[in-house]
Amino acid sequence: MKKLVILFTILCSNFILTAQSGIKGKVTDEKLEGLINANIRVMKKGVLVKGVVTDFDGNYTVQIDSGTYNI
């Protein structure tokens, strides 16, 4: 159940495109507390392009080049 909540939170979180072609976000649990060490994977056409892990507060930033990605 916890994995489902994490996945749902990631899919529903607001991703912000930065000027540096980066994506910032925060992964939270059902109590809106940041999740430590959650994996964020950036995929392009089914292939892993980049992966990062959330920090102590559940925040992450992924720097990518422009293109169409699934996060």
C-alpha positions as CSV (number, residue, x, y, z in Angstrom):
1,M,0.0,0.0,0.0
2,K,2.8,2.4,0.8
3,K,4.4,1.9,-2.6
4,L,1.0,2.7,-4.2
5,V,0.7,5.9,-2.2
6,I,4.3,6.9,-3.2
7,L,3.6,6.2,-6.9
8,F,0.3,8.1,-6.7
9,T,2.0,11.1,-5.1
10,I,4.8,11.1,-7.7
11,L,2.3,11.0,-10.5
12,C,0.1,13.7,-9.0
13,S,2.9,16.1,-7.9
14,N,3.5,19.3,-9.8
15,F,6.6,19.2,-11.8
16,I,8.2,22.6,-12.5
17,L,10.4,23.0,-15.5
18,T,13.2,25.3,-14.7
19,A,15.1,27.6,-17.1
20,Q,18.1,25.1,-17.0
21,S,16.0,22.3,-18.4
22,G,15.6,20.8,-15.0
23,I,12.7,19.3,-13.1
24,K,12.1,20.0,-9.4
25,G,9.6,18.4,-7.2
26,K,8.9,16.9,-3.8
27,V,7.8,13.3,-2.9
28,T,5.5,13.1,0.1
29,D,3.6,10.4,1.9
30,E,-0.1,10.4,2.8
31,K,0.7,12.8,5.8
32,L,2.4,15.2,3.3
33,E,5.8,14.5,5.0
34,G,8.8,14.4,2.6
35,L,10.1,10.9,1.8
36,I,13.8,10.3,2.1
37,N,15.6,8.3,-0.6
38,A,12.7,7.9,-3.0
39,N,13.9,7.0,-6.5
40,I,13.0,9.3,-9.4
41,R,13.6,7.9,-12.9
42,V,13.5,9.8,-16.1
43,M,12.6,7.7,-19.1
44,K,12.7,8.4,-22.8
45,K,11.0,5.8,-25.1
46,G,11.2,3.2,-22.3
47,V,14.9,3.7,-21.7
48,L,16.3,5.1,-18.4
49,V,18.0,8.4,-19.1
50,K,18.7,9.6,-15.6
51,G,17.8,8.8,-12.0
52,V,18.1,10.7,-8.8
53,V,17.2,10.2,-5.1
54,T,15.2,12.6,-2.9
55,D,17.0,14.4,-0.1
56,F,16.1,14.5,3.6
57,D,13.0,16.6,3.0
58,G,11.8,14.6,-0.1
59,N,13.0,17.2,-2.6
60,Y,14.7,16.4,-5.9
61,T,16.1,18.1,-8.9
62,V,16.8,16.4,-12.2
63,Q,18.9,18.2,-14.9
64,I,18.0,17.0,-18.4
65,D,18.4,18.2,-21.9
66,S,15.2,19.2,-23.8
67,G,13.0,16.5,-25.3
68,T,9.9,14.4,-24.4
69,Y,10.3,12.4,-21.2
70,N,8.2,10.2,-18.9
71,I,8.9,10.8,-15.2
